[in-house]
Structure formats: C-alpha cells, structure tokens
Amino acid sequence: MDKSERPFVKSTRPFRKRKSKRSFRRPLPPIKSGERIDYTNTELLARFLSKQGKILSRRVTRLTLKQQRKITIAIKRARIVALLPFIFTQKQLEIKMALDH
C-alpha cells in the first residue's frame, strides 16, 4: 500500500497538556539592599567563594551581572591586600566552615 493511498490515521499519542503555571516563591537575593559590596567586607565576600577559594558563578550565587562584577573585583582586591587568601588551606577551610554554620 502506497503512502498516498493509506486512509487518514489518527496519531496514537495522547494529547499532552502543558505544565500548569504554578505560582512559586522566588528565593531571597543573596545580597540585601543595605549591604555594600566592598573589599573590606570579608564576611560577605567569603560567601561567594568555594571550598578551594574559587569565585562562584552567577548561576550558583543567583547574583545579577552588575553584582557579580562588583563581587569579583572586590574579591580580587581583598586578595591583593591579603584580607582573603588566594587558596584555602585546610586550617583556613575549617575556620570558614565554622563561620558558615
């Protein structure tokens, strides 16, 4: 039987509904409106560093592009002035974990 001679056959796939638009609560921003992004504010900057001392990405930190740029510059300045380490040692890592909890 040729394709053109076949009768119209309905698809066996059921109709898929789209996901309903559920309301969701957006998580709070990691930087509050009163907090200044400054290289001297090491407690704030340490929140955006990984266990190894790397700067976390925007996807992880949920920052805006402007905030991420300011955080990056502030972290780099704090490292140069020796307020933050370039790489966390085991002892520094334990201190950081104690501060986080």
A tleap script that builds the chain and sets N, CA, C and O, in Angstrom:
source leaprc.protein.ff14SB
mol = sequence {
  NMET ASP LYS SER GLU ARG PRO PHE VAL LYS
  SER THR ARG PRO PHE ARG LYS ARG LYS SER
  LYS ARG SER PHE ARG ARG PRO LEU PRO PRO
  ILE LYS SER GLY GLU ARG ILE ASP TYR THR
  ASN THR GLU LEU LEU ALA ARG PHE LEU SER
  LYS GLN GLY LYS ILE LEU SER ARG ARG VAL
  THR ARG LEU THR LEU LYS GLN GLN ARG LYS
  ILE THR ILE ALA ILE LYS ARG ALA ARG ILE
  VAL ALA LEU LEU PRO PHE ILE PHE THR GLN
  LYS GLN LEU GLU ILE LYS MET ALA LEU ASP
  CHIE
}
set mol.1.N position { 0.842 -1.181 0.000 }
set mol.1.CA position { 0.000 0.000 0.000 }
set mol.1.C position { 0.884 1.239 0.000 }
set mol.1.O position { 1.776 1.386 0.835 }
set mol.2.N position { 0.626 2.095 -0.921 }
set mol.2.CA position { 1.407 3.315 -1.060 }
set mol.2.C position { 0.986 4.328 0.010 }
set mol.2.O position { -0.144 4.315 0.496 }
set mol.3.N position { 1.905 5.178 0.348 }
set mol.3.CA position { 1.659 6.163 1.397 }
set mol.3.C position { 0.465 7.056 1.064 }
set mol.3.O position { -0.314 7.412 1.949 }
set mol.4.N position { 0.324 7.412 -0.198 }
set mol.4.CA position { -0.758 8.303 -0.606 }
set mol.4.C position { -2.116 7.601 -0.591 }
set mol.4.O position { -3.147 8.269 -0.519 }
set mol.5.N position { -2.137 6.262 -0.659 }
set mol.5.CA position { -3.394 5.520 -0.691 }
set mol.5.C position { -3.914 5.172 0.706 }
set mol.5.O position { -5.079 4.806 0.866 }
set mol.6.N position { -3.062 5.286 1.697 }
set mol.6.CA position { -3.493 4.934 3.053 }
set mol.6.C position { -4.540 5.916 3.555 }
set mol.6.O position { -4.455 7.113 3.280 }
set mol.7.N position { -5.516 5.421 4.282 }
set mol.7.CA position { -6.508 6.337 4.850 }
set mol.7.C position { -5.886 7.148 5.983 }
set mol.7.O position { -4.868 6.766 6.562 }
set mol.8.N position { -6.519 8.264 6.278 }
set mol.8.CA position { -6.020 9.136 7.341 }
set mol.8.C position { -6.127 8.408 8.676 }
set mol.8.O position { -7.213 8.013 9.098 }
set mol.9.N position { -4.975 8.238 9.335 }
set mol.9.CA position { -4.940 7.553 10.617 }
set mol.9.C position { -4.538 8.560 11.684 }
set mol.9.O position { -3.553 9.289 11.562 }
set mol.10.N position { -5.342 8.562 12.726 }
set mol.10.CA position { -5.056 9.478 13.816 }
set mol.10.C position { -3.849 8.988 14.588 }
set mol.10.O position { -3.604 7.784 14.670 }
set mol.11.N position { -3.114 9.891 15.139 }
set mol.11.CA position { -1.942 9.544 15.917 }
set mol.11.C position { -2.372 8.805 17.182 }
set mol.11.O position { -3.411 9.103 17.772 }
set mol.12.N position { -1.557 7.842 17.583 }
set mol.12.CA position { -1.887 7.081 18.792 }
set mol.12.C position { -1.386 7.789 20.046 }
set mol.12.O position { -1.713 7.381 21.160 }
set mol.13.N position { -0.611 8.826 19.874 }
set mol.13.CA position { -0.103 9.568 21.029 }
set mol.13.C position { -1.216 10.387 21.659 }
set mol.13.O position { -1.960 11.069 20.953 }
set mol.14.N position { -1.338 10.329 22.962 }
set mol.14.CA position { -2.356 11.165 23.602 }
set mol.14.C position { -1.899 12.626 23.607 }
set mol.14.O position { -0.708 12.931 23.547 }
set mol.15.N position { -2.867 13.490 23.680 }
set mol.15.CA position { -2.572 14.923 23.710 }
set mol.15.C position { -1.895 15.256 25.033 }
set mol.15.O position { -2.414 14.936 26.102 }
set mol.16.N position { -0.735 15.899 24.954 }
set mol.16.CA position { -0.005 16.276 26.159 }
set mol.16.C position { -0.403 17.663 26.602 }
set mol.16.O position { -0.386 18.620 25.827 }
set mol.17.N position { -0.759 17.744 27.857 }
set mol.17.CA position { -1.077 19.060 28.414 }
set mol.17.C position { 0.217 19.750 28.795 }
set mol.17.O position { 1.191 19.106 29.184 }
set mol.18.N position { 0.215 21.031 28.680 }
set mol.18.CA position { 1.369 21.794 29.152 }
set mol.18.C position { 1.314 21.865 30.663 }
set mol.18.O position { 0.248 21.745 31.268 }
set mol.19.N position { 2.473 22.062 31.262 }
set mol.19.CA position { 2.515 22.182 32.714 }
set mol.19.C position { 1.734 23.412 33.139 }
set mol.19.O position { 1.831 24.478 32.531 }
set mol.20.N position { 0.973 23.239 34.181 }
set mol.20.CA position { 0.199 24.370 34.672 }
set mol.20.C position { 1.146 25.404 35.271 }
set mol.20.O position { 2.190 25.070 35.831 }
set mol.21.N position { 0.760 26.641 35.140 }
set mol.21.CA position { 1.599 27.709 35.679 }
set mol.21.C position { 1.326 27.831 37.165 }
set mol.21.O position { 0.386 28.492 37.607 }
set mol.22.N position { 2.191 27.164 37.917 }
set mol.22.CA position { 2.055 27.224 39.358 }
set mol.22.C position { 2.803 28.443 39.877 }
set mol.22.O position { 3.869 28.803 39.378 }
set mol.23.N position { 2.231 29.052 40.869 }
set mol.23.CA position { 2.948 30.174 41.465 }
set mol.23.C position { 4.073 29.613 42.319 }
set mol.23.O position { 3.906 28.599 42.997 }
set mol.24.N position { 5.192 30.266 42.281 }
set mol.24.CA position { 6.317 29.815 43.084 }
set mol.24.C position { 6.904 31.019 43.793 }
set mol.24.O position { 6.748 32.163 43.366 }
set mol.25.N position { 7.573 30.729 44.870 }
set mol.25.CA position { 8.172 31.802 45.659 }
set mol.25.C position { 9.622 31.937 45.257 }
set mol.25.O position { 10.404 30.997 45.396 }
set mol.26.N position { 9.977 33.087 44.768 }
set mol.26.CA position { 11.349 33.341 44.353 }
set mol.26.C position { 12.235 33.440 45.589 }
set mol.26.O position { 11.872 34.112 46.554 }
set mol.27.N position { 13.396 32.778 45.575 }
set mol.27.CA position { 14.269 32.853 46.744 }
set mol.27.C position { 14.797 34.269 46.955 }
set mol.27.O position { 14.941 35.046 46.011 }
set mol.28.N position { 15.073 34.575 48.185 }
set mol.28.CA position { 15.568 35.910 48.519 }
set mol.28.C position { 16.928 36.152 47.891 }
set mol.28.O position { 17.716 35.215 47.764 }
set mol.29.N position { 17.224 37.379 47.495 }
set mol.29.CA position { 18.535 37.662 46.915 }
set mol.29.C position { 19.637 37.480 47.952 }
set mol.29.O position { 19.427 37.764 49.131 }
set mol.30.N position { 20.807 37.009 47.528 }
set mol.30.CA position { 21.891 36.754 48.481 }
set mol.30.C position { 22.487 38.018 49.095 }
set mol.30.O position { 23.091 37.957 50.165 }
set mol.31.N position { 22.324 39.157 48.431 }
set mol.31.CA position { 22.828 40.425 48.965 }
set mol.31.C position { 21.627 41.302 49.306 }
set mol.31.O position { 20.820 41.628 48.436 }
set mol.32.N position { 21.516 41.675 50.558 }
set mol.32.CA position { 20.406 42.520 50.975 }
set mol.32.C position { 20.647 43.953 50.522 }
set mol.32.O position { 21.773 44.327 50.196 }
set mol.33.N position { 19.598 44.741 50.503 }
set mol.33.CA position { 19.691 46.097 49.966 }
set mol.33.C position { 20.648 46.985 50.772 }
set mol.33.O position { 21.255 47.896 50.208 }
set mol.34.N position { 20.791 46.739 52.070 }
set mol.34.CA position { 21.648 47.571 52.903 }
set mol.34.C position { 23.126 47.223 52.827 }
set mol.34.O position { 23.970 48.036 53.206 }
set mol.35.N position { 23.455 46.024 52.341 }
set mol.35.CA position { 24.850 45.577 52.320 }
set mol.35.C position { 25.615 46.211 51.159 }
set mol.35.O position { 25.153 46.222 50.018 }
set mol.36.N position { 26.795 46.738 51.480 }
set mol.36.CA position { 27.653 47.316 50.447 }
set mol.36.C position { 28.655 46.289 49.990 }
set mol.36.O position { 29.228 45.568 50.807 }
set mol.37.N position { 28.875 46.213 48.690 }
set mol.37.CA position { 29.890 45.326 48.145 }
set mol.37.C position { 31.204 46.093 48.178 }
set mol.37.O position { 31.439 46.993 47.372 }
set mol.38.N position { 32.059 45.713 49.134 }
set mol.38.CA position { 33.313 46.404 49.334 }
set mol.38.C position { 34.383 45.379 49.664 }
set mol.38.O position { 34.081 44.350 50.269 }
set mol.39.N position { 35.615 45.636 49.283 }
set mol.39.CA position { 36.677 44.661 49.509 }
set mol.39.C position { 36.997 44.466 50.986 }
set mol.39.O position { 37.608 43.462 51.352 }
set mol.40.N position { 36.596 45.410 51.847 }
set mol.40.CA position { 36.858 45.263 53.281 }
set mol.40.C position { 35.817 44.390 53.980 }
set mol.40.O position { 36.051 43.933 55.099 }
set mol.41.N position { 34.683 44.155 53.344 }
set mol.41.CA position { 33.615 43.336 53.917 }
set mol.41.C position { 33.901 41.859 53.601 }
set mol.41.O position { 33.284 41.277 52.708 }
set mol.42.N position { 34.834 41.269 54.337 }
set mol.42.CA position { 35.287 39.907 54.024 }
set mol.42.C position { 34.243 38.850 54.339 }
set mol.42.O position { 34.234 37.798 53.700 }
set mol.43.N position { 33.358 39.095 55.305 }
set mol.43.CA position { 32.303 38.114 55.615 }
set mol.43.C position { 31.366 37.952 54.427 }
set mol.43.O position { 30.971 36.835 54.093 }
set mol.44.N position { 31.013 39.047 53.798 }
set mol.44.CA position { 30.149 38.990 52.619 }
set mol.44.C position { 30.869 38.312 51.461 }
set mol.44.O position { 30.299 37.452 50.789 }
set mol.45.N position { 32.110 38.693 51.228 }
set mol.45.CA position { 32.864 38.138 50.104 }
set mol.45.C position { 33.127 36.643 50.259 }
set mol.45.O position { 33.144 35.909 49.272 }
set mol.46.N position { 33.331 36.194 51.489 }
set mol.46.CA position { 33.611 34.775 51.729 }
set mol.46.C position { 32.424 33.890 51.370 }
set mol.46.O position { 32.601 32.702 51.102 }
set mol.47.N position { 31.226 34.446 51.361 }
set mol.47.CA position { 30.038 33.666 50.981 }
set mol.47.C position { 30.052 33.294 49.499 }
set mol.47.O position { 29.385 32.344 49.089 }
set mol.48.N position { 30.804 34.034 48.704 }
set mol.48.CA position { 30.829 33.813 47.264 }
set mol.48.C position { 32.093 33.087 46.810 }
set mol.48.O position { 32.438 33.109 45.628 }
set mol.49.N position { 32.773 32.451 47.747 }
set mol.49.CA position { 33.960 31.652 47.439 }
set mol.49.C position { 33.664 30.183 47.706 }
set mol.49.O position { 32.944 29.846 48.646 }
set mol.50.N position { 34.233 29.300 46.860 }
set mol.50.CA position { 34.057 27.863 47.060 }
set mol.50.C position { 35.008 27.371 48.136 }
set mol.50.O position { 35.759 28.155 48.716 }
set mol.51.N position { 34.976 26.069 48.401 }
set mol.51.CA position { 35.855 25.478 49.416 }
set mol.51.C position { 37.326 25.646 49.051 }
set mol.51.O position { 38.178 25.772 49.930 }
set mol.52.N position { 37.622 25.646 47.754 }
set mol.52.CA position { 39.005 25.800 47.321 }
set mol.52.C position { 39.445 27.254 47.249 }
set mol.52.O position { 40.635 27.536 47.106 }
set mol.53.N position { 38.493 28.180 47.347 }
set mol.53.CA position { 38.823 29.597 47.268 }
set mol.53.C position { 38.501 30.204 45.921 }
set mol.53.O position { 38.895 31.336 45.640 }
set mol.54.N position { 37.785 29.460 45.078 }
set mol.54.CA position { 37.410 29.975 43.762 }
set mol.54.C position { 36.147 30.823 43.871 }
set mol.54.O position { 35.315 30.608 44.752 }
set mol.55.N position { 36.017 31.786 42.966 }
set mol.55.CA position { 34.829 32.630 42.925 }
set mol.55.C position { 33.701 31.827 42.289 }
set mol.55.O position { 33.863 31.257 41.210 }
set mol.56.N position { 32.549 31.787 42.974 }
set mol.56.CA position { 31.410 31.018 42.471 }
set mol.56.C position { 30.731 31.749 41.312 }
set mol.56.O position { 30.789 32.976 41.227 }
set mol.57.N position { 30.095 30.999 40.432 }
set mol.57.CA position { 29.454 31.568 39.248 }
set mol.57.C position { 28.122 32.225 39.596 }
set mol.57.O position { 27.595 32.054 40.695 }
set mol.58.N position { 27.599 32.970 38.651 }
set mol.58.CA position { 26.325 33.663 38.839 }
set mol.58.C position { 25.174 32.688 39.022 }
set mol.58.O position { 24.257 32.941 39.804 }
set mol.59.N position { 25.221 31.577 38.301 }
set mol.59.CA position { 24.145 30.597 38.418 }
set mol.59.C position { 24.057 30.041 39.834 }
set mol.59.O position { 22.968 29.787 40.348 }
set mol.60.N position { 25.196 29.859 40.445 }
set mol.60.CA position { 25.229 29.303 41.796 }
set mol.60.C position { 24.813 30.358 42.821 }
set mol.60.O position { 24.041 30.063 43.734 }
set mol.61.N position { 25.316 31.571 42.677 }
set mol.61.CA position { 25.090 32.616 43.679 }
set mol.61.C position { 23.801 33.403 43.475 }
set mol.61.O position { 23.368 34.117 44.379 }
set mol.62.N position { 23.176 33.285 42.293 }
set mol.62.CA position { 21.947 33.996 41.950 }
set mol.62.C position { 22.119 35.519 42.038 }
set mol.62.O position { 21.228 36.223 42.514 }
set mol.63.N position { 23.255 36.012 41.582 }
set mol.63.CA position { 23.511 37.448 41.569 }
set mol.63.C position { 23.170 38.019 40.201 }
set mol.63.O position { 23.108 37.292 39.209 }
set mol.64.N position { 22.951 39.325 40.160 }
set mol.64.CA position { 22.792 39.986 38.878 }
set mol.64.C position { 24.182 40.182 38.276 }
set mol.64.O position { 25.190 40.013 38.962 }
set mol.65.N position { 24.232 40.534 37.010 }
set mol.65.CA position { 25.510 40.719 36.328 }
set mol.65.C position { 26.325 41.828 36.985 }
set mol.65.O position { 27.534 41.694 37.175 }
set mol.66.N position { 25.655 42.920 37.327 }
set mol.66.CA position { 26.336 44.052 37.966 }
set mol.66.C position { 26.918 43.641 39.321 }
set mol.66.O position { 28.059 43.969 39.646 }
set mol.67.N position { 26.111 42.918 40.104 }
set mol.67.CA position { 26.570 42.474 41.419 }
set mol.67.C position { 27.741 41.505 41.300 }
set mol.67.O position { 28.696 41.578 42.074 }
set mol.68.N position { 27.664 40.594 40.322 }
set mol.68.CA position { 28.736 39.612 40.144 }
set mol.68.C position { 30.046 40.306 39.787 }
set mol.68.O position { 31.107 39.927 40.283 }
set mol.69.N position { 29.975 41.317 38.932 }
set mol.69.CA position { 31.183 42.058 38.569 }
set mol.69.C position { 31.784 42.765 39.782 }
set mol.69.O position { 32.998 42.747 39.984 }
set mol.70.N position { 30.918 43.389 40.590 }
set mol.70.CA position { 31.402 44.090 41.784 }
set mol.70.C position { 32.008 43.110 42.785 }
set mol.70.O position { 33.047 43.388 43.382 }
set mol.71.N position { 31.354 41.963 42.964 }
set mol.71.CA position { 31.865 40.937 43.887 }
set mol.71.C position { 33.224 40.444 43.416 }
set mol.71.O position { 34.148 40.311 44.218 }
set mol.72.N position { 33.351 40.174 42.125 }
set mol.72.CA position { 34.617 39.676 41.574 }
set mol.72.C position { 35.746 40.665 41.796 }
set mol.72.O position { 36.833 40.283 42.230 }
set mol.73.N position { 35.498 41.930 41.502 }
set mol.73.CA position { 36.523 42.960 41.684 }
set mol.73.C position { 36.873 43.107 43.159 }
set mol.73.O position { 38.045 43.245 43.510 }
set mol.74.N position { 35.853 43.077 44.032 }
set mol.74.CA position { 36.098 43.219 45.469 }
set mol.74.C position { 36.910 42.034 46.006 }
set mol.74.O position { 37.801 42.224 46.835 }
set mol.75.N position { 36.612 40.816 45.542 }
set mol.75.CA position { 37.362 39.637 45.991 }
set mol.75.C position { 38.816 39.733 45.548 }
set mol.75.O position { 39.725 39.428 46.320 }
set mol.76.N position { 39.034 40.153 44.316 }
set mol.76.CA position { 40.406 40.265 43.802 }
set mol.76.C position { 41.187 41.336 44.570 }
set mol.76.O position { 42.368 41.147 44.862 }
set mol.77.N position { 40.540 42.453 44.895 }
set mol.77.CA position { 41.209 43.495 45.677 }
set mol.77.C position { 41.526 42.999 47.081 }
set mol.77.O position { 42.610 43.254 47.607 }
set mol.78.N position { 40.565 42.281 47.691 }
set mol.78.CA position { 40.775 41.760 49.046 }
set mol.78.C position { 41.908 40.733 49.065 }
set mol.78.O position { 42.639 40.641 50.051 }
set mol.79.N position { 42.059 39.974 48.004 }
set mol.79.CA position { 43.163 39.014 47.921 }
set mol.79.C position { 44.503 39.737 47.842 }
set mol.79.O position { 45.467 39.342 48.498 }
set mol.80.N position { 44.562 40.790 47.043 }
set mol.80.CA position { 45.812 41.520 46.872 }
set mol.80.C position { 46.234 42.200 48.177 }
set mol.80.O position { 47.422 42.247 48.496 }
set mol.81.N position { 45.269 42.725 48.928 }
set mol.81.CA position { 45.556 43.395 50.191 }
set mol.81.C position { 45.717 42.377 51.330 }
set mol.81.O position { 45.973 42.761 52.472 }
set mol.82.N position { 45.568 41.096 51.025 }
set mol.82.CA position { 45.730 39.977 51.967 }
set mol.82.C position { 44.611 39.890 52.998 }
set mol.82.O position { 44.830 39.403 54.107 }
set mol.83.N position { 43.418 40.353 52.647 }
set mol.83.CA position { 42.261 40.157 53.514 }
set mol.83.C position { 41.619 38.796 53.266 }
set mol.83.O position { 41.010 38.215 54.165 }
set mol.84.N position { 41.758 38.294 52.050 }
set mol.84.CA position { 41.273 36.960 51.681 }
set mol.84.C position { 42.430 36.167 51.074 }
set mol.84.O position { 43.294 36.742 50.412 }
set mol.85.N position { 42.450 34.854 51.295 }
set mol.85.CA position { 43.518 34.047 50.700 }
set mol.85.C position { 43.223 33.738 49.230 }
set mol.85.O position { 42.067 33.726 48.805 }
set mol.86.N position { 44.280 33.489 48.467 }
set mol.86.CA position { 44.103 33.069 47.084 }
set mol.86.C position { 43.628 31.620 47.038 }
set mol.86.O position { 42.785 31.266 46.213 }
set mol.87.N position { 44.168 30.777 47.927 }
set mol.87.CA position { 43.794 29.368 48.028 }
set mol.87.C position { 43.593 29.053 49.502 }
set mol.87.O position { 44.407 29.429 50.345 }
set mol.88.N position { 42.498 28.357 49.804 }
set mol.88.CA position { 42.242 27.981 51.186 }
set mol.88.C position { 43.089 26.773 51.575 }
set mol.88.O position { 43.118 25.770 50.862 }
set mol.89.N position { 43.771 26.878 52.702 }
set mol.89.CA position { 44.460 25.718 53.267 }
set mol.89.C position { 43.462 24.968 54.147 }
set mol.89.O position { 42.352 25.449 54.372 }
set mol.90.N position { 43.844 23.817 54.634 }
set mol.90.CA position { 42.929 23.020 55.450 }
set mol.90.C position { 42.498 23.778 56.703 }
set mol.90.O position { 41.329 23.728 57.086 }
set mol.91.N position { 43.427 24.475 57.341 }
set mol.91.CA position { 43.111 25.217 58.558 }
set mol.91.C position { 42.138 26.363 58.253 }
set mol.91.O position { 41.176 26.574 58.991 }
set mol.92.N position { 42.389 27.101 57.168 }
set mol.92.CA position { 41.510 28.197 56.779 }
set mol.92.C position { 40.133 27.681 56.397 }
set mol.92.O position { 39.122 28.338 56.645 }
set mol.93.N position { 40.102 26.498 55.791 }
set mol.93.CA position { 38.831 25.885 55.392 }
set mol.93.C position { 37.994 25.541 56.616 }
set mol.93.O position { 36.778 25.733 56.611 }
set mol.94.N position { 38.636 25.033 57.663 }
set mol.94.CA position { 37.924 24.703 58.894 }
set mol.94.C position { 37.356 25.966 59.543 }
set mol.94.O position { 36.234 25.957 60.050 }
set mol.95.N position { 38.125 27.040 59.525 }
set mol.95.CA position { 37.656 28.317 60.092 }
set mol.95.C position { 36.461 28.839 59.297 }
set mol.95.O position { 35.486 29.317 59.877 }
set mol.96.N position { 36.541 28.746 57.957 }
set mol.96.CA position { 35.451 29.212 57.093 }
set mol.96.C position { 34.188 28.402 57.346 }
set mol.96.O position { 33.093 28.961 57.413 }
set mol.97.N position { 34.336 27.077 57.489 }
set mol.97.CA position { 33.164 26.226 57.747 }
set mol.97.C position { 32.536 26.546 59.106 }
set mol.97.O position { 31.314 26.510 59.250 }
set mol.98.N position { 33.364 26.856 60.095 }
set mol.98.CA position { 32.871 27.206 61.415 }
set mol.98.C position { 32.084 28.520 61.364 }
set mol.98.O position { 31.082 28.674 62.062 }
set mol.99.N position { 32.540 29.467 60.536 }
set mol.99.CA position { 31.845 30.747 60.398 }
set mol.99.C position { 30.520 30.588 59.669 }
set mol.99.O position { 29.551 31.278 59.985 }
set mol.100.N position { 30.468 29.675 58.686 }
set mol.100.CA position { 29.254 29.468 57.903 }
set mol.100.C position { 28.143 28.849 58.727 }
set mol.100.O position { 26.968 29.137 58.500 }
set mol.101.N position { 28.495 28.010 59.671 }
set mol.101.CA position { 27.455 27.299 60.447 }
set mol.101.C position { 27.197 27.957 61.728 }
set mol.101.O position { 26.358 27.495 62.501 }
savepdb mol mol.pdb
quit
